[in-house]
């Protein structure tokens, strides 16, 4: 008589924390072609690792309901190559498709969502996860079974990657999100999710909450941001502190009025005016670009893990670094202008480790900060 297979664990609604992600690995829901790397499992996400071969393709695409990704890659491929131990350069403006070392066999009730890692976004490297039969980027529906691919397109700097390089991350969600603005107001009153001198009032708890909590851009002070230089050298994504800042970035200093004109198709690193706090019970995400606020894109890398800016994890509030690119026309940003919104979602349980002191995280208690690759 066959022994029945154990039922999949039942999770409360919310984002799965690190210990639940390890449970998905143990249960074969999250399949790893290589053993997990140190630090790969984060408080509320797992880093995704590149496989050993890349295909340069003519254009970005979604595979559609009936076209396997591998077939579409073969149809559109210009050439392919193995990375090898020294890695390979991915050129600016080229689109590459790379199989990932992680694949999925999701049960009903658990879905996944991907996003670039913070360092990836700060390098202006555009990444999106695609999968067989999935008709949206970065969103893997409940019940999906199959391999994952990463689309990679460097926008400003050529990069060196190799097998195992981590450019993107994956979160798992049980059920459907049910945290609305009313819950966000209550959480902000209890935990002070954002704070700034401009937002302080008698109660100290006011915030712009409407479809998420508003974040504004800080263009005060002397150094207000950085503009990426064209035709720079390469950046090795696996080598922190290996690049000289001024070889890649032009510092932007205030010149009187607290504003900045964004040049079309230039890449900027700016910072939020508000310091952000993500309590251990929640994870946060920057909402996608809203065309109603202007012709620019803000923040490629939208995940903030539990513990980000949390005092007990070494934070005491962390400003959000903003990856900004204007489209089509020059656009003026004014100091204090709302440029994005954060949504918070409850975790199914508090994670074993928090972002920050527990992990030696690169961006805890940050201000205006470039990626970890720059000295």
Buried (B, 14 or more C-beta within 10 A) or exposed (E): EEEEEEEBBEBEBBBBBBBBBBBBBEEEBBBBBEEBEEEBBBBBBBBBBBBBBBBBBEEBBBBEEEBBBBEBBEEBEEEBEEBEEEBBBBEBEBBBBBBBBBBBBBBEBBBBBBBBBBBBBBBBBBBBBBBBBBEEBBBBBBEBBBBBBBBBBBBBBBBBBBBBBBBBBBBBBBBEBEBEEEBBBEBBBEBBBBBBEEBEEEEEBEBBBEEBBBBBBBBEEEEBBBBBBEEBEBBBBBEBEBBEEEEBBEEBEBEEEBBBEBBEEBBBBBBBBBBBBBBBBBBBBBBEBBEEEBBBBBBBBBBBBBBBBBEEBBBEBBBBBBBBBBBEEEBEBEBBBBBBBBBBBBBBBBBEBBBBBBBEBEBBBBEBBBBBBBE
